[in-house]
Protein backbone atom coordinates (compact mmCIF):
# COMPACT_ATOMS: atom_id res chain seq x y z
CA UNK A 1 0.00 0.00 0.00
CA UNK A 2 1.34 3.32 -0.98
CA UNK A 3 1.00 6.92 0.00
CA UNK A 4 -2.31 7.29 -1.81
CA UNK A 5 -3.89 4.68 0.48
CA UNK A 6 -2.54 6.52 3.49
CA UNK A 7 -3.96 9.84 2.31
CA UNK A 8 -7.33 8.22 1.59
CA UNK A 9 -7.43 6.91 5.15
CA UNK A 10 -6.64 10.33 6.61
CA UNK A 11 -9.28 12.02 4.44
CA UNK A 12 -11.90 9.97 6.28
CA UNK A 13 -12.92 12.32 9.09
CA UNK A 14 -13.75 9.45 11.45
CA UNK A 15 -10.29 7.93 11.06
CA UNK A 16 -8.46 11.22 11.58
CA UNK A 17 -10.70 12.18 14.50
CA UNK A 18 -10.09 8.85 16.23
CA UNK A 19 -6.35 9.21 15.78
CA UNK A 20 -6.37 12.77 17.15
CA UNK A 21 -8.46 11.67 20.16
CA UNK A 22 -6.12 8.76 20.88
CA UNK A 23 -2.81 10.58 20.59
CA UNK A 24 -1.58 14.04 21.47
CA UNK A 25 0.03 16.11 18.73
CA UNK A 26 3.44 15.39 20.27
CA UNK A 27 2.76 11.66 20.33
CA UNK A 28 1.63 11.65 16.69
CA UNK A 29 4.71 13.65 15.71
CA UNK A 30 6.91 11.14 17.49
CA UNK A 31 5.49 8.08 15.75
CA UNK A 32 7.16 6.67 12.68
CA UNK A 33 5.24 7.43 9.51
CA UNK A 34 4.87 3.71 8.82
CA UNK A 35 3.11 3.25 12.18
CA UNK A 36 0.73 6.16 11.56
CA UNK A 37 0.04 4.78 8.07
CA UNK A 38 -0.71 1.26 9.36
CA UNK A 39 -2.92 2.64 12.11
CA UNK A 40 -4.85 4.86 9.70
CA UNK A 41 -5.39 2.05 7.20
CA UNK A 42 -6.49 -0.32 9.97
CA UNK A 43 -9.02 2.20 11.27
CA UNK A 44 -10.31 2.79 7.74
CA UNK A 45 -10.83 -0.95 7.23
CA UNK A 46 -12.75 -1.24 10.50
CA UNK A 47 -14.88 1.79 9.57
CA UNK A 48 -15.68 0.28 6.15
CA UNK A 49 -16.59 -3.08 7.72
CA UNK A 50 -18.97 -1.38 10.13
CA UNK A 51 -20.64 0.46 7.23
CA UNK A 52 -21.51 -2.81 5.48
CA UNK A 53 -22.50 -4.60 8.67
CA UNK A 54 -19.47 -6.84 9.07
CA UNK A 55 -18.55 -5.45 12.47
CA UNK A 56 -15.02 -5.43 13.88
CA UNK A 57 -12.56 -8.23 13.42
Secondary structure, 3 states (H helix, E strand, C coil): CCHHHHHHHHHCHHHHHHHHHHCCHHHHHHCCHHHHHHHHHHHHHHHHHHHCCCCCC
